[in-house]
Amino acid sequence: MTQSPAATETEVVRRPALSPSRAGDFKQCPLLYRFRAVDRLPETPTTAQVRGIAVHAVLEELFGLPAAERVPDRAHALLAPVWARLLEERPELAELFADDSEGQDEWLATADRMIDSYFTLEDPRRFDAEARELLVETELASGVLLRGYIDRLDVAPTGEIRVVDYKTGAAPREVGEAKALFQMKFYALVLWRLRGVVPKQLRLMYLADRQSLTYTPDEAELLRFERTLDAVWQAILRAGRTGDFRPNRSRLCDWCSHQALCPEFGGTPPPYPGWPEPDAGEETVLDRAD
Ligand code: SF4
């Protein structure tokens, strides 16, 4: 039996996939993975996360401007309309600053400082991005479907690929660095499988502390990483069948929204709802604004 293209596309989009955020969650703490991907407990965004969404959107729009216009003043001018659009899309965000207009002013000032930080790390007038907020998806030989969003993809005239990720989070760089590198290797593997080229450079831009970290992956490392992802996915499926998602206490618990339900903090998780189909790997806009 043949399927129509529309049916095939629907099937592909709806298949459970592994995203770097959810894979990172499971590696950090299987119970955190359960709360986010299985129970799908709501998380109230922090002001830092919403600032991340806004700064990511500003930088995305910046690369949509003609190269000569990609200057700090233009970028700063994008912030207010971006914030207005976010509020229109998600009016509940206004509650973050209810009765605290000074808080909102300081929040916007910090976002402006991050935009300034960005310009100390590179000059966006000197190159074009091939893609921004790029959804990538590929299936490994083992059948694991990988899916994620890349902040920015640069391709040199010689064909060399650079993957760029903006980090705006409040967590100190050293706390999140292993997770960030995991995420970047994930993208490198997906791009290698999609384009047949190992990205030349993975670049993390930490806007809060004006630092960037670059990394050059190689094939042998990405093959090892592929086996790691297969193992992570198998472990997720095993836990999904049994409901045995164990807490793993670490320094990163400070950034977990679910301490009240976590046995490590005296809480009790809700009854296991069973393995979800089909969206176990979906990333949210908050994931992409870390
Ligand atoms: S508080 Fe820590 S141990 Fe508990 S679910 Fe969150 S990350 Fe896991």
Boltz pocket constraint, residues with backbone or C-beta under 6 A from the ligand:
constraints:
  - pocket:
      binder: B
      contacts: [[A, 29], [A, 31], [A, 32], [A, 246], [A, 247], [A, 248], [A, 249], [A, 250], [A, 252], [A, 253], [A, 256], [A, 257], [A, 258], [A, 259], [A, 262], [A, 263], [A, 264], [A, 265]]
      max_distance: 6.0
